[in-house]
Amino acid sequence: MKKTAFGIACGLILFLFIFPIFWIYLTSFKGRPDIYNVDASKLFIFSMTTENYPFVFAERDFLSDIINTAIVSVSSTILVMAISLPAAYSFARFNTGGGQILFTTISTRMFPVAVAAIPFFLFYRALSALDTLWGLTLLYMYFNVSFATFLLYGFFREIPPELEHAAMTDGYGRIAILRRVIFPLIKPGAAITTVFCLIFAWNEFLFSFLFSRNLARTISVGLSLYWSALDVQWGAMAAAAGMAILPTLVASWLMQRYIIRGLTFGAVKG
């Protein structure tokens, strides 16, 4: 009985997560008459069309939005990992700053991101960094570094220092230890941190909406262009949304092995 109830609960949870994604892709293959049809029998039985996908690329320059989002997301994630990995290791092994610097780093995530919108906007306007890819890249890097550092700090703390002491006894230097001992062990944690930072940058809307116009417009902002005061282009918006979430779905699928290991990293086995 308990197994049956558990299976039903898992099925319901899985349905709640999967059905919205399924509905997006289903709507993307509907024409306007089928989308606005109130007949319940037409929800899943309709004349399939692919007209929404060409419309997205022809009318909204969606390819440019995808390229901008990819550049900003990948670049900011690389910078975040390049900064967070050594910073987290330093905090975990040497207690750099006595915990004060780590707390200051984490504190940047303790306030709503909207609070920083006005000062960052004024600062970016003075630097002529509005509507630029490098401006968004640095902004996403700023907000992700604290999260990535804190997450990696926990992973580094799970690695026994005795492993490094043993490697030092064998004649390895600090850099060689990091490269040959620590990083192979931290790979699952680094993978899940990378995925989280990449997804955040890919899906971020508020700062992309405020800090970009046309040249650096990202996918999330491009999706908002499909509704107006007079009309909502549900089919085109669903097609664009389906393509927008596809890269993150693929990335999560390809790295699921590392994600699962990262989520269980340091768990007590027995």
C-alpha positions as a LaTeX table, in Angstrom:
\begin{tabular}{lrrr}
\hline
Residue & $x$ (\AA) & $y$ (\AA) & $z$ (\AA) \\
\hline
Met1 & 0.00 & 0.00 & 0.00 \\
Lys2 & 2.80 & 2.40 & 0.90 \\
Lys3 & 4.65 & 1.63 & $-2.33$ \\
Thr4 & 1.48 & 2.26 & $-4.33$ \\
Ala5 & 0.87 & 5.59 & $-2.61$ \\
Phe6 & 4.51 & 6.55 & $-3.12$ \\
Gly7 & 4.30 & 5.66 & $-6.81$ \\
Ile8 & 1.12 & 7.71 & $-7.24$ \\
Ala9 & 2.69 & 10.69 & $-5.48$ \\
Cys10 & 5.81 & 10.48 & $-7.66$ \\
Gly11 & 3.63 & 10.22 & $-10.76$ \\
Leu12 & 1.65 & 13.32 & $-9.80$ \\
Ile13 & 4.83 & 15.30 & $-9.10$ \\
Leu14 & 6.33 & 14.16 & $-12.39$ \\
Phe15 & 3.13 & 15.16 & $-14.20$ \\
Leu16 & 3.19 & 18.64 & $-12.65$ \\
Phe17 & 6.75 & 19.18 & $-13.91$ \\
Ile18 & 6.41 & 17.64 & $-17.36$ \\
Phe19 & 2.92 & 18.73 & $-18.43$ \\
Pro20 & 3.71 & 22.48 & $-18.79$ \\
Ile21 & 6.65 & 21.64 & $-21.06$ \\
Phe22 & 4.50 & 19.21 & $-23.03$ \\
Trp23 & 1.78 & 21.87 & $-23.38$ \\
Ile24 & 4.26 & 24.44 & $-24.70$ \\
Tyr25 & 5.40 & 22.15 & $-27.47$ \\
Leu26 & 1.82 & 21.08 & $-28.20$ \\
Thr27 & 0.69 & 24.70 & $-28.55$ \\
Ser28 & 3.64 & 25.51 & $-30.81$ \\
Phe29 & 2.19 & 23.15 & $-33.45$ \\
Lys30 & $-1.32$ & 24.67 & $-33.33$ \\
Gly31 & $-2.76$ & 27.32 & $-35.62$ \\
Arg32 & $-4.68$ & 30.30 & $-34.29$ \\
Pro33 & $-8.14$ & 28.68 & $-34.82$ \\
Asp34 & $-7.14$ & 25.62 & $-32.78$ \\
Ile35 & $-5.48$ & 27.68 & $-30.04$ \\
Tyr36 & $-8.61$ & 29.79 & $-29.48$ \\
Asn37 & $-11.04$ & 26.88 & $-29.92$ \\
Val38 & $-12.91$ & 26.30 & $-26.64$ \\
Asp39 & $-14.03$ & 22.81 & $-27.64$ \\
Ala40 & $-12.45$ & 20.37 & $-25.17$ \\
Ser41 & $-12.10$ & 17.73 & $-27.89$ \\
Lys42 & $-9.73$ & 20.07 & $-29.78$ \\
Leu43 & $-7.23$ & 20.32 & $-26.95$ \\
Phe44 & $-5.28$ & 17.30 & $-28.17$ \\
Ile45 & $-6.89$ & 16.62 & $-31.57$ \\
Phe46 & $-6.11$ & 19.36 & $-34.08$ \\
Ser47 & $-4.58$ & 20.06 & $-37.46$ \\
Met48 & $-0.83$ & 20.17 & $-36.85$ \\
Thr49 & 1.09 & 23.05 & $-38.42$ \\
Thr50 & 4.70 & 24.25 & $-38.34$ \\
Glu51 & 3.93 & 27.84 & $-39.38$ \\
Asn52 & 4.85 & 29.23 & $-35.96$ \\
Tyr53 & 8.52 & 28.28 & $-36.23$ \\
Pro54 & 9.28 & 30.09 & $-39.53$ \\
Phe55 & 7.34 & 33.08 & $-38.22$ \\
Val56 & 9.57 & 33.28 & $-35.13$ \\
Phe57 & 12.76 & 33.47 & $-37.19$ \\
Ala58 & 11.34 & 35.65 & $-39.97$ \\
Glu59 & 9.47 & 38.26 & $-37.94$ \\
Arg60 & 11.36 & 38.52 & $-34.66$ \\
Asp61 & 15.00 & 37.80 & $-35.53$ \\
Phe62 & 14.96 & 35.03 & $-32.95$ \\
Leu63 & 18.29 & 33.62 & $-34.12$ \\
Ser64 & 20.02 & 36.81 & $-32.97$ \\
Asp65 & 18.40 & 36.43 & $-29.53$ \\
Ile66 & 19.66 & 32.84 & $-29.30$ \\
Ile67 & 23.21 & 33.85 & $-30.25$ \\
Asn68 & 23.22 & 36.72 & $-27.74$ \\
Thr69 & 21.94 & 34.46 & $-24.97$ \\
Ala70 & 24.50 & 31.77 & $-25.75$ \\
Ile71 & 27.38 & 34.26 & $-25.75$ \\
Val72 & 26.34 & 35.88 & $-22.49$ \\
Ser73 & 25.51 & 32.63 & $-20.71$ \\
Val74 & 28.63 & 30.71 & $-21.69$ \\
Ser75 & 30.99 & 33.65 & $-21.19$ \\
Ser76 & 29.61 & 34.56 & $-17.77$ \\
Thr77 & 29.67 & 30.92 & $-16.64$ \\
Ile78 & 33.31 & 30.49 & $-17.69$ \\
Leu79 & 34.28 & 33.65 & $-15.79$ \\
Val80 & 32.28 & 32.55 & $-12.74$ \\
Met81 & 33.97 & 29.16 & $-12.58$ \\
Ala82 & 37.41 & 30.68 & $-13.17$ \\
Ile83 & 36.89 & 32.94 & $-10.14$ \\
Ser84 & 34.81 & 30.69 & $-7.87$ \\
Leu85 & 36.92 & 27.52 & $-8.01$ \\
Pro86 & 40.13 & 29.04 & $-6.57$ \\
Ala87 & 38.14 & 31.32 & $-4.25$ \\
Ala88 & 36.12 & 28.45 & $-2.78$ \\
Tyr89 & 39.25 & 26.33 & $-2.37$ \\
Ser90 & 40.98 & 29.20 & $-0.59$ \\
Phe91 & 38.04 & 29.67 & 1.79 \\
Ala92 & 37.73 & 25.93 & 2.47 \\
Arg93 & 41.42 & 25.15 & 3.02 \\
Phe94 & 43.01 & 28.35 & 4.32 \\
Asn95 & 40.00 & 30.14 & 5.86 \\
Thr96 & 40.94 & 33.24 & 3.89 \\
Gly97 & 39.73 & 36.40 & 5.58 \\
Gly98 & 38.67 & 34.52 & 8.70 \\
Gly99 & 35.21 & 33.93 & 7.26 \\
Gln100 & 34.50 & 37.63 & 6.77 \\
Ile101 & 35.24 & 37.68 & 3.05 \\
Leu102 & 33.17 & 34.54 & 2.51 \\
Phe103 & 30.23 & 36.09 & 4.36 \\
Thr104 & 30.57 & 39.31 & 2.37 \\
Thr105 & 30.59 & 37.30 & $-0.85$ \\
Ile106 & 27.48 & 35.36 & 0.14 \\
Ser107 & 25.69 & 38.51 & 1.34 \\
Thr108 & 25.34 & 39.71 & $-2.25$ \\
Arg109 & 22.66 & 37.01 & $-2.66$ \\
Met110 & 20.77 & 37.97 & 0.49 \\
Phe111 & 18.88 & 40.90 & $-1.01$ \\
Pro112 & 16.34 & 40.89 & $-3.86$ \\
Val113 & 18.12 & 41.40 & $-7.17$ \\
Ala114 & 15.64 & 44.17 & $-8.02$ \\
Val115 & 17.21 & 46.29 & $-5.28$ \\
Ala116 & 20.42 & 46.49 & $-7.30$ \\
Ala117 & 18.65 & 47.43 & $-10.53$ \\
Ile118 & 18.76 & 51.23 & $-10.16$ \\
Pro119 & 22.39 & 51.64 & $-8.96$ \\
Phe120 & 23.61 & 49.17 & $-11.59$ \\
Phe121 & 21.59 & 50.95 & $-14.28$ \\
Leu122 & 23.09 & 54.33 & $-13.39$ \\
Phe123 & 26.57 & 52.82 & $-13.25$ \\
Tyr124 & 26.16 & 51.09 & $-16.60$ \\
Arg125 & 24.78 & 54.22 & $-18.20$ \\
Ala126 & 27.86 & 56.15 & $-17.06$ \\
Leu127 & 30.08 & 53.45 & $-18.57$ \\
Ser128 & 28.04 & 53.28 & $-21.81$ \\
Ala129 & 27.56 & 49.58 & $-21.07$ \\
Leu130 & 23.79 & 49.46 & $-21.66$ \\
Asp131 & 22.65 & 47.15 & $-24.44$ \\
Thr132 & 26.05 & 45.44 & $-24.68$ \\
Leu133 & 26.90 & 41.77 & $-24.43$ \\
Trp134 & 29.93 & 42.37 & $-22.24$ \\
Gly135 & 27.81 & 44.44 & $-19.85$ \\
Leu136 & 25.30 & 41.62 & $-19.37$ \\
Thr137 & 28.14 & 39.11 & $-19.06$ \\
Leu138 & 29.77 & 41.02 & $-16.21$ \\
Leu139 & 26.39 & 41.52 & $-14.53$ \\
Tyr140 & 25.54 & 37.82 & $-14.59$ \\
Met141 & 29.06 & 37.02 & $-13.42$ \\
Tyr142 & 28.61 & 39.31 & $-10.42$ \\
Phe143 & 25.40 & 37.65 & $-9.28$ \\
Asn144 & 26.59 & 34.10 & $-9.94$ \\
Val145 & 30.03 & 34.28 & $-8.34$ \\
Ser146 & 28.67 & 34.39 & $-4.80$ \\
Phe147 & 26.31 & 31.47 & $-5.41$ \\
Ala148 & 28.98 & 29.37 & $-7.14$ \\
Thr149 & 31.60 & 30.13 & $-4.48$ \\
Phe150 & 29.27 & 29.15 & $-1.65$ \\
Leu151 & 28.23 & 25.94 & $-3.42$ \\
Leu152 & 31.79 & 24.92 & $-4.30$ \\
Tyr153 & 32.94 & 25.80 & $-0.78$ \\
Gly154 & 30.70 & 23.05 & 0.56 \\
Phe155 & 32.09 & 20.55 & $-1.95$ \\
Phe156 & 35.71 & 21.40 & $-1.14$ \\
Arg157 & 34.97 & 21.01 & 2.57 \\
Glu158 & 33.87 & 17.43 & 1.95 \\
Ile159 & 37.33 & 16.44 & 0.64 \\
Pro160 & 39.58 & 15.27 & 3.50 \\
Pro161 & 42.74 & 17.39 & 3.87 \\
Glu162 & 44.64 & 14.16 & 4.52 \\
Leu163 & 44.54 & 13.44 & 0.79 \\
Glu164 & 46.51 & 16.60 & 0.12 \\
His165 & 48.95 & 15.86 & 2.95 \\
Ala166 & 49.58 & 12.41 & 1.48 \\
Ala167 & 50.18 & 13.94 & $-1.96$ \\
Met168 & 52.62 & 16.46 & $-0.45$ \\
Thr169 & 54.47 & 13.58 & 1.18 \\
Asp170 & 54.84 & 12.05 & $-2.30$ \\
Gly171 & 56.45 & 15.26 & $-3.53$ \\
Tyr172 & 53.52 & 16.95 & $-5.26$ \\
Gly173 & 53.29 & 20.73 & $-5.20$ \\
Arg174 & 50.13 & 22.72 & $-4.53$ \\
Ile175 & 49.29 & 23.21 & $-8.21$ \\
Ala176 & 49.87 & 19.54 & $-9.00$ \\
Ile177 & 47.64 & 18.56 & $-6.07$ \\
Leu178 & 44.86 & 20.78 & $-7.31$ \\
Arg179 & 45.14 & 19.43 & $-10.84$ \\
Arg180 & 45.62 & 15.72 & $-10.10$ \\
Val181 & 43.89 & 15.17 & $-6.75$ \\
Ile182 & 41.35 & 17.85 & $-5.90$ \\
Phe183 & 39.75 & 18.73 & $-9.25$ \\
Pro184 & 39.04 & 15.10 & $-10.26$ \\
Leu185 & 37.23 & 14.64 & $-6.95$ \\
Ile186 & 35.39 & 17.94 & $-7.22$ \\
Lys187 & 34.27 & 17.32 & $-10.81$ \\
Pro188 & 30.62 & 16.42 & $-9.90$ \\
Gly189 & 30.31 & 19.54 & $-7.75$ \\
Ala190 & 31.87 & 21.71 & $-10.43$ \\
Ala191 & 29.53 & 20.21 & $-13.03$ \\
Ile192 & 26.36 & 20.91 & $-11.08$ \\
Thr193 & 27.57 & 24.43 & $-10.24$ \\
Thr194 & 28.29 & 25.07 & $-13.92$ \\
Val195 & 24.83 & 23.85 & $-14.93$ \\
Phe196 & 23.09 & 26.02 & $-12.33$ \\
Cys197 & 25.02 & 29.13 & $-13.37$ \\
Leu198 & 24.39 & 28.44 & $-17.04$ \\
Ile199 & 20.65 & 27.96 & $-16.50$ \\
Phe200 & 20.41 & 31.13 & $-14.41$ \\
Ala201 & 22.13 & 33.20 & $-17.09$ \\
Trp202 & 20.09 & 31.58 & $-19.87$ \\
Asn203 & 16.73 & 32.19 & $-18.20$ \\
Glu204 & 17.37 & 35.56 & $-16.53$ \\
Phe205 & 14.81 & 38.21 & $-17.49$ \\
Leu206 & 14.83 & 41.26 & $-15.21$ \\
Phe207 & 18.30 & 42.63 & $-15.88$ \\
Ser208 & 18.23 & 41.59 & $-19.50$ \\
Phe209 & 14.98 & 43.53 & $-19.90$ \\
Leu210 & 16.33 & 46.61 & $-18.13$ \\
Phe211 & 19.85 & 46.64 & $-19.56$ \\
Ser212 & 19.27 & 45.64 & $-23.18$ \\
Arg213 & 17.23 & 47.06 & $-26.05$ \\
Asn214 & 18.00 & 45.45 & $-29.40$ \\
Leu215 & 21.71 & 44.72 & $-29.81$ \\
Ala216 & 22.06 & 42.57 & $-26.67$ \\
Arg217 & 18.48 & 41.31 & $-26.38$ \\
Thr218 & 18.27 & 37.78 & $-25.00$ \\
Ile219 & 15.72 & 35.01 & $-25.43$ \\
Ser220 & 13.78 & 35.80 & $-22.27$ \\
Val221 & 13.24 & 39.38 & $-23.41$ \\
Gly222 & 12.44 & 38.26 & $-26.94$ \\
Leu223 & 9.61 & 36.11 & $-25.59$ \\
Ser224 & 7.96 & 39.16 & $-24.05$ \\
Leu225 & 7.53 & 40.71 & $-27.51$ \\
Tyr226 & 4.81 & 38.25 & $-28.47$ \\
Trp227 & 2.12 & 39.86 & $-26.37$ \\
Ser228 & 0.75 & 43.37 & $-26.50$ \\
Ala229 & $-2.32$ & 45.29 & $-25.41$ \\
Leu230 & $-4.23$ & 44.14 & $-28.49$ \\
Asp231 & $-3.05$ & 40.62 & $-29.18$ \\
Val232 & $-1.12$ & 37.66 & $-27.81$ \\
Gln233 & 0.63 & 35.46 & $-30.37$ \\
Trp234 & 0.33 & 32.24 & $-28.41$ \\
Gly235 & 1.55 & 29.95 & $-31.16$ \\
Ala236 & 4.67 & 31.93 & $-31.96$ \\
Met237 & 5.42 & 32.48 & $-28.28$ \\
Ala238 & 5.08 & 28.75 & $-27.59$ \\
Ala239 & 7.41 & 27.96 & $-30.50$ \\
Ala240 & 9.98 & 30.46 & $-29.24$ \\
Ala241 & 9.64 & 29.18 & $-25.66$ \\
Gly242 & 10.06 & 25.60 & $-26.84$ \\
Met243 & 13.31 & 26.46 & $-28.57$ \\
Ala244 & 14.45 & 28.57 & $-25.62$ \\
Ile245 & 14.16 & 25.77 & $-23.07$ \\
Leu246 & 15.58 & 23.09 & $-25.37$ \\
Pro247 & 19.31 & 23.88 & $-24.78$ \\
Thr248 & 18.93 & 23.76 & $-20.99$ \\
Leu249 & 16.98 & 20.51 & $-21.23$ \\
Val250 & 19.69 & 18.97 & $-23.41$ \\
Ala251 & 22.48 & 20.24 & $-21.16$ \\
Ser252 & 20.76 & 18.86 & $-18.06$ \\
Trp253 & 20.18 & 15.53 & $-19.78$ \\
Leu254 & 23.79 & 15.19 & $-20.94$ \\
Met255 & 25.16 & 16.10 & $-17.52$ \\
Gln256 & 22.60 & 14.28 & $-15.39$ \\
Arg257 & 25.23 & 11.75 & $-14.25$ \\
Tyr258 & 27.36 & 14.54 & $-12.81$ \\
Ile259 & 24.33 & 16.37 & $-11.44$ \\
Ile260 & 23.16 & 13.32 & $-9.49$ \\
Arg261 & 26.67 & 12.72 & $-8.16$ \\
Gly262 & 26.96 & 16.39 & $-7.25$ \\
Leu263 & 23.65 & 16.42 & $-5.39$ \\
Thr264 & 24.72 & 13.37 & $-3.36$ \\
Phe265 & 28.33 & 14.50 & $-2.93$ \\
Gly266 & 29.45 & 13.99 & 0.65 \\
Ala267 & 26.39 & 11.93 & 1.60 \\
Val268 & 26.95 & 9.20 & 4.15 \\
Lys269 & 27.02 & 5.84 & 2.43 \\
Gly270 & 26.11 & 2.69 & 4.28 \\
\hline
\end{tabular}
